Amino acid sequence: MNTDVNRRTQQFDIYAAEVGLDRGRAFDSVDEVQAFVDDLRETWWWPRWYDRLARVEVGPARSRRKAVGWYDHEMGAGRIEVPPAMRTELTIVHELSHVVAEVYHGSKSHDPAFAREYARLTYLVRGSAAWLRLYDAYTGYGIEYDVEINRGPEVHRC
């Protein structure tokens, strides 16, 4: 008997938790998604918490069924690719969380640091109601996210 077939992963659980969530605003083009992401960088909270991430580029997806997000160290920028059917706030925040978690925590998966950034960005971008629904889904699926995140020395600005 292959026990691997029955093993759940946090990635599987996060995807399952997202199934019942409101997708939020939908975008018609890559340019609209890029403008949305660029506008996030102009918020009060971006320079406070994500100051090491100066640029996130949005491009066409290589797959019709898969969105991806990562940080390109050579380019010094994040990159997200989202297929047309998945161009929603929920998916964009999910993929943007991959970029942030990689830059700040070295995350390359759906680990607790990713899940924590996803929760934080959901609150900041989509509001408290969306965050509460995500929190309920995290709780229901046992998502591990409540971890201490080390961002290095705290900088206090006047």
PyRosetta script that sets phi, psi and omega in degrees:
from pyrosetta import init, pose_from_sequence

init()
pose = pose_from_sequence("MNTDVNRRTQQFDIYAAEVGLDRGRAFDSVDEVQAFVDDLRETWWWPRWYDRLARVEVGPARSRRKAVGWYDHEMGAGRIEVPPAMRTELTIVHELSHVVAEVYHGSKSHDPAFAREYARLTYLVRGSAAWLRLYDAYTGYGIEYDVEINRGPEVHRC")
pose.set_psi(1, 131.8)
pose.set_omega(1, -179.5)
pose.set_phi(2, -89.3)
pose.set_psi(2, 107.6)
pose.set_omega(2, -178.2)
pose.set_phi(3, -76.7)
pose.set_psi(3, -18.4)
pose.set_omega(3, 179.5)
pose.set_phi(4, -62.5)
pose.set_psi(4, -30.2)
pose.set_omega(4, -179.6)
pose.set_phi(5, -63.6)
pose.set_psi(5, -32.9)
pose.set_omega(5, -176.7)
pose.set_phi(6, -91.0)
pose.set_psi(6, -5.9)
pose.set_omega(6, -177.6)
pose.set_phi(7, -79.5)
pose.set_psi(7, 125.0)
pose.set_omega(7, 175.8)
pose.set_phi(8, -91.2)
pose.set_psi(8, 148.0)
pose.set_omega(8, 176.3)
pose.set_phi(9, -117.9)
pose.set_psi(9, 162.9)
pose.set_omega(9, 177.1)
pose.set_phi(10, -63.0)
pose.set_psi(10, -35.5)
pose.set_omega(10, 177.3)
pose.set_phi(11, -59.6)
pose.set_psi(11, -48.5)
pose.set_omega(11, 178.4)
pose.set_phi(12, -57.8)
pose.set_psi(12, -44.7)
pose.set_omega(12, -177.9)
pose.set_phi(13, -67.3)
pose.set_psi(13, -37.8)
pose.set_omega(13, 177.6)
pose.set_phi(14, -64.4)
pose.set_psi(14, -44.6)
pose.set_omega(14, 177.1)
pose.set_phi(15, -60.2)
pose.set_psi(15, -42.7)
pose.set_omega(15, 179.2)
pose.set_phi(16, -64.3)
pose.set_psi(16, -39.8)
pose.set_omega(16, 179.8)
pose.set_phi(17, -64.5)
pose.set_psi(17, -30.7)
pose.set_omega(17, -178.7)
pose.set_phi(18, -74.2)
pose.set_psi(18, -20.1)
pose.set_omega(18, -173.3)
pose.set_phi(19, -54.2)
pose.set_psi(19, -43.8)
pose.set_omega(19, -176.4)
pose.set_phi(20, -90.4)
pose.set_psi(20, 3.2)
pose.set_omega(20, -176.0)
pose.set_phi(21, -84.7)
pose.set_psi(21, 149.8)
pose.set_omega(21, 174.8)
pose.set_phi(22, -64.5)
pose.set_psi(22, 131.1)
pose.set_omega(22, -177.5)
pose.set_phi(23, -78.8)
pose.set_psi(23, -19.7)
pose.set_omega(23, -179.6)
pose.set_phi(24, 76.7)
pose.set_psi(24, -163.6)
pose.set_omega(24, -178.3)
pose.set_phi(25, -57.1)
pose.set_psi(25, 141.2)
pose.set_omega(25, 175.3)
pose.set_phi(26, -105.7)
pose.set_psi(26, 148.8)
pose.set_omega(26, -178.1)
pose.set_phi(27, -118.3)
pose.set_psi(27, 140.8)
pose.set_omega(27, -175.7)
pose.set_phi(28, -86.5)
pose.set_psi(28, -20.0)
pose.set_omega(28, -173.5)
pose.set_phi(29, -148.1)
pose.set_psi(29, 164.5)
pose.set_omega(29, 174.5)
pose.set_phi(30, -61.2)
pose.set_psi(30, -38.4)
pose.set_omega(30, 179.3)
pose.set_phi(31, -61.7)
pose.set_psi(31, -39.7)
pose.set_omega(31, 177.6)
pose.set_phi(32, -65.4)
pose.set_psi(32, -40.9)
pose.set_omega(32, 177.7)
pose.set_phi(33, -63.9)
pose.set_psi(33, -42.8)
pose.set_omega(33, 179.1)
pose.set_phi(34, -60.4)
pose.set_psi(34, -44.4)
pose.set_omega(34, 179.1)
pose.set_phi(35, -62.2)
pose.set_psi(35, -40.4)
pose.set_omega(35, 178.0)
pose.set_phi(36, -61.0)
pose.set_psi(36, -47.7)
pose.set_omega(36, -179.8)
pose.set_phi(37, -65.7)
pose.set_psi(37, -42.6)
pose.set_omega(37, 177.7)
pose.set_phi(38, -59.8)
pose.set_psi(38, -40.2)
pose.set_omega(38, 178.7)
pose.set_phi(39, -63.4)
pose.set_psi(39, -33.4)
pose.set_omega(39, 177.9)
pose.set_phi(40, -62.2)
pose.set_psi(40, -36.5)
pose.set_omega(40, 179.9)
pose.set_phi(41, -67.4)
pose.set_psi(41, -15.9)
pose.set_omega(41, -179.9)
pose.set_phi(42, -94.1)
pose.set_psi(42, 2.2)
pose.set_omega(42, 179.6)
pose.set_phi(43, -76.1)
pose.set_psi(43, 166.1)
pose.set_omega(43, 178.8)
pose.set_phi(44, -65.9)
pose.set_psi(44, -30.6)
pose.set_omega(44, -172.3)
pose.set_phi(45, -86.6)
pose.set_psi(45, -23.7)
pose.set_omega(45, -177.3)
pose.set_phi(46, -59.8)
pose.set_psi(46, -53.7)
pose.set_omega(46, -179.0)
pose.set_phi(47, -66.1)
pose.set_psi(47, -22.3)
pose.set_omega(47, 179.7)
pose.set_phi(48, -75.3)
pose.set_psi(48, -44.0)
pose.set_omega(48, -174.7)
pose.set_phi(49, -109.2)
pose.set_psi(49, -19.7)
pose.set_omega(49, -174.6)
pose.set_phi(50, -128.3)
pose.set_psi(50, 36.4)
pose.set_omega(50, -174.8)
pose.set_phi(51, -65.8)
pose.set_psi(51, -20.2)
pose.set_omega(51, 177.6)
pose.set_phi(52, -82.9)
pose.set_psi(52, -1.4)
pose.set_omega(52, -178.3)
pose.set_phi(53, -116.1)
pose.set_psi(53, 86.7)
pose.set_omega(53, -173.7)
pose.set_phi(54, -79.9)
pose.set_psi(54, -23.1)
pose.set_omega(54, -174.9)
pose.set_phi(55, -147.9)
pose.set_psi(55, 138.3)
pose.set_omega(55, 170.9)
pose.set_phi(56, -129.9)
pose.set_psi(56, 117.9)
pose.set_omega(56, 179.1)
pose.set_phi(57, -92.7)
pose.set_psi(57, 142.9)
pose.set_omega(57, 177.6)
pose.set_phi(58, -112.9)
pose.set_psi(58, 132.2)
pose.set_omega(58, 179.7)
pose.set_phi(59, -135.0)
pose.set_psi(59, 170.3)
pose.set_omega(59, 177.4)
pose.set_phi(60, -66.2)
pose.set_psi(60, 145.2)
pose.set_omega(60, -179.0)
pose.set_phi(61, -75.1)
pose.set_psi(61, 146.0)
pose.set_omega(61, 176.6)
pose.set_phi(62, -84.5)
pose.set_psi(62, -14.2)
pose.set_omega(62, -179.5)
pose.set_phi(63, -126.8)
pose.set_psi(63, 146.7)
pose.set_omega(63, 177.4)
pose.set_phi(64, -79.0)
pose.set_psi(64, -15.6)
pose.set_omega(64, -173.9)
pose.set_phi(65, -119.4)
pose.set_psi(65, 3.5)
pose.set_omega(65, -174.2)
pose.set_phi(66, -136.4)
pose.set_psi(66, 128.3)
pose.set_omega(66, 172.5)
pose.set_phi(67, -99.5)
pose.set_psi(67, 149.4)
pose.set_omega(67, -179.4)
pose.set_phi(68, -141.0)
pose.set_psi(68, 154.7)
pose.set_omega(68, 175.0)
pose.set_phi(69, -147.7)
pose.set_psi(69, 138.9)
pose.set_omega(69, 179.8)
pose.set_phi(70, -159.2)
pose.set_psi(70, 171.8)
pose.set_omega(70, 176.4)
pose.set_phi(71, -111.1)
pose.set_psi(71, 126.4)
pose.set_omega(71, 178.7)
pose.set_phi(72, -95.3)
pose.set_psi(72, 104.9)
pose.set_omega(72, -175.6)
pose.set_phi(73, -64.8)
pose.set_psi(73, -35.4)
pose.set_omega(73, 178.8)
pose.set_phi(74, -65.9)
pose.set_psi(74, -39.1)
pose.set_omega(74, -179.4)
pose.set_phi(75, -84.3)
pose.set_psi(75, -18.1)
pose.set_omega(75, -177.5)
pose.set_phi(76, 66.8)
pose.set_psi(76, 34.1)
pose.set_omega(76, -177.4)
pose.set_phi(77, -148.2)
pose.set_psi(77, 154.1)
pose.set_omega(77, 172.0)
pose.set_phi(78, -81.9)
pose.set_psi(78, 162.6)
pose.set_omega(78, 178.7)
pose.set_phi(79, -144.0)
pose.set_psi(79, 131.4)
pose.set_omega(79, 170.4)
pose.set_phi(80, -128.0)
pose.set_psi(80, 144.9)
pose.set_omega(80, 177.2)
pose.set_phi(81, -131.6)
pose.set_psi(81, 125.7)
pose.set_omega(81, -174.8)
pose.set_phi(82, -133.5)
pose.set_psi(82, 122.8)
pose.set_omega(82, 178.4)
pose.set_phi(83, -66.7)
pose.set_psi(83, 156.2)
pose.set_omega(83, -176.0)
pose.set_phi(84, -49.7)
pose.set_psi(84, -43.5)
pose.set_omega(84, -177.1)
pose.set_phi(85, -69.3)
pose.set_psi(85, -12.8)
pose.set_omega(85, -177.1)
pose.set_phi(86, -113.4)
pose.set_psi(86, 12.4)
pose.set_omega(86, -178.1)
pose.set_phi(87, -79.0)
pose.set_psi(87, 73.1)
pose.set_omega(87, 178.9)
pose.set_phi(88, -127.1)
pose.set_psi(88, 162.2)
pose.set_omega(88, 177.9)
pose.set_phi(89, -55.1)
pose.set_psi(89, -43.8)
pose.set_omega(89, -178.0)
pose.set_phi(90, -57.6)
pose.set_psi(90, -49.3)
pose.set_omega(90, -178.3)
pose.set_phi(91, -67.6)
pose.set_psi(91, -39.6)
pose.set_omega(91, -179.6)
pose.set_phi(92, -64.5)
pose.set_psi(92, -43.7)
pose.set_omega(92, 177.8)
pose.set_phi(93, -64.4)
pose.set_psi(93, -40.3)
pose.set_omega(93, 177.1)
pose.set_phi(94, -57.4)
pose.set_psi(94, -51.6)
pose.set_omega(94, -177.4)
pose.set_phi(95, -69.4)
pose.set_psi(95, -37.1)
pose.set_omega(95, 175.8)
pose.set_phi(96, -62.5)
pose.set_psi(96, -33.8)
pose.set_omega(96, 177.1)
pose.set_phi(97, -64.3)
pose.set_psi(97, -34.0)
pose.set_omega(97, 174.9)
pose.set_phi(98, -62.5)
pose.set_psi(98, -43.3)
pose.set_omega(98, -179.9)
pose.set_phi(99, -62.0)
pose.set_psi(99, -51.4)
pose.set_omega(99, -178.1)
pose.set_phi(100, -60.9)
pose.set_psi(100, -46.2)
pose.set_omega(100, -178.1)
pose.set_phi(101, -64.2)
pose.set_psi(101, -33.0)
pose.set_omega(101, 177.3)
pose.set_phi(102, -70.6)
pose.set_psi(102, -44.6)
pose.set_omega(102, -178.6)
pose.set_phi(103, -63.0)
pose.set_psi(103, -46.3)
pose.set_omega(103, -171.8)
pose.set_phi(104, -92.8)
pose.set_psi(104, -21.7)
pose.set_omega(104, -174.0)
pose.set_phi(105, -131.3)
pose.set_psi(105, -1.1)
pose.set_omega(105, -177.7)
pose.set_phi(106, 69.9)
pose.set_psi(106, 18.4)
pose.set_omega(106, -178.0)
pose.set_phi(107, -72.8)
pose.set_psi(107, 139.2)
pose.set_omega(107, 176.0)
pose.set_phi(108, -130.7)
pose.set_psi(108, 20.4)
pose.set_omega(108, -176.6)
pose.set_phi(109, -152.7)
pose.set_psi(109, -160.1)
pose.set_omega(109, 178.5)
pose.set_phi(110, -98.2)
pose.set_psi(110, 45.0)
pose.set_omega(110, -177.5)
pose.set_phi(111, -76.3)
pose.set_psi(111, 177.0)
pose.set_omega(111, -178.7)
pose.set_phi(112, -58.2)
pose.set_psi(112, -35.1)
pose.set_omega(112, 178.4)
pose.set_phi(113, -64.7)
pose.set_psi(113, -41.9)
pose.set_omega(113, 175.3)
pose.set_phi(114, -60.8)
pose.set_psi(114, -48.8)
pose.set_omega(114, -177.1)
pose.set_phi(115, -60.4)
pose.set_psi(115, -37.2)
pose.set_omega(115, 178.5)
pose.set_phi(116, -67.2)
pose.set_psi(116, -45.1)
pose.set_omega(116, 178.4)
pose.set_phi(117, -64.9)
pose.set_psi(117, -36.3)
pose.set_omega(117, 177.9)
pose.set_phi(118, -62.4)
pose.set_psi(118, -42.8)
pose.set_omega(118, 177.9)
pose.set_phi(119, -64.3)
pose.set_psi(119, -45.1)
pose.set_omega(119, -179.3)
pose.set_phi(120, -62.5)
pose.set_psi(120, -48.1)
pose.set_omega(120, -179.6)
pose.set_phi(121, -66.4)
pose.set_psi(121, -33.9)
pose.set_omega(121, 176.2)
pose.set_phi(122, -60.1)
pose.set_psi(122, -45.3)
pose.set_omega(122, 178.9)
pose.set_phi(123, -63.2)
pose.set_psi(123, -48.4)
pose.set_omega(123, -176.0)
pose.set_phi(124, -66.9)
pose.set_psi(124, -39.9)
pose.set_omega(124, -174.7)
pose.set_phi(125, -89.3)
pose.set_psi(125, -42.8)
pose.set_omega(125, -170.0)
pose.set_phi(126, -106.8)
pose.set_psi(126, -11.9)
pose.set_omega(126, 174.8)
pose.set_phi(127, 99.7)
pose.set_psi(127, 173.3)
pose.set_omega(127, -173.5)
pose.set_phi(128, -68.0)
pose.set_psi(128, -35.3)
pose.set_omega(128, -179.9)
pose.set_phi(129, -64.0)
pose.set_psi(129, -43.2)
pose.set_omega(129, 177.6)
pose.set_phi(130, -65.1)
pose.set_psi(130, -39.3)
pose.set_omega(130, 178.7)
pose.set_phi(131, -63.3)
pose.set_psi(131, -43.1)
pose.set_omega(131, -179.9)
pose.set_phi(132, -63.2)
pose.set_psi(132, -38.5)
pose.set_omega(132, 176.8)
pose.set_phi(133, -66.2)
pose.set_psi(133, -39.6)
pose.set_omega(133, 176.8)
pose.set_phi(134, -65.5)
pose.set_psi(134, -41.9)
pose.set_omega(134, 177.8)
pose.set_phi(135, -58.8)
pose.set_psi(135, -45.6)
pose.set_omega(135, 177.7)
pose.set_phi(136, -60.6)
pose.set_psi(136, -41.1)
pose.set_omega(136, 178.5)
pose.set_phi(137, -66.6)
pose.set_psi(137, -42.5)
pose.set_omega(137, 176.5)
pose.set_phi(138, -58.1)
pose.set_psi(138, -46.0)
pose.set_omega(138, -179.1)
pose.set_phi(139, -63.0)
pose.set_psi(139, -45.5)
pose.set_omega(139, -179.1)
pose.set_phi(140, -62.4)
pose.set_psi(140, -33.3)
pose.set_omega(140, -178.5)
pose.set_phi(141, -101.4)
pose.set_psi(141, 2.4)
pose.set_omega(141, 178.1)
pose.set_phi(142, 67.4)
pose.set_psi(142, 35.4)
pose.set_omega(142, -179.3)
pose.set_phi(143, -69.8)
pose.set_psi(143, 129.3)
pose.set_omega(143, 177.0)
pose.set_phi(144, -86.9)
pose.set_psi(144, 117.9)
pose.set_omega(144, -179.0)
pose.set_phi(145, -145.0)
pose.set_psi(145, -16.2)
pose.set_omega(145, -174.7)
pose.set_phi(146, -85.5)
pose.set_psi(146, 72.1)
pose.set_omega(146, -179.1)
pose.set_phi(147, -120.5)
pose.set_psi(147, 154.7)
pose.set_omega(147, 175.1)
pose.set_phi(148, -71.3)
pose.set_psi(148, 126.6)
pose.set_omega(148, -179.9)
pose.set_phi(149, -103.4)
pose.set_psi(149, 121.9)
pose.set_omega(149, 179.7)
pose.set_phi(150, -93.2)
pose.set_psi(150, 114.5)
pose.set_omega(150, 178.5)
pose.set_phi(151, -108.1)
pose.set_psi(151, 10.8)
pose.set_omega(151, -177.9)
pose.set_phi(152, 88.0)
pose.set_psi(152, -171.8)
pose.set_omega(152, -177.1)
pose.set_phi(153, -62.2)
pose.set_psi(153, 137.7)
pose.set_omega(153, 179.1)
pose.set_phi(154, -73.5)
pose.set_psi(154, 132.9)
pose.set_omega(154, 178.2)
pose.set_phi(155, -106.9)
pose.set_psi(155, 123.7)
pose.set_omega(155, 179.1)
pose.set_phi(156, -101.4)
pose.set_psi(156, 125.3)
pose.set_omega(156, -179.6)
pose.set_phi(157, -109.2)
pose.set_psi(157, 143.4)
pose.set_omega(157, 177.3)
pose.set_phi(158, -85.7)
pose.dump_pdb("model.pdb")
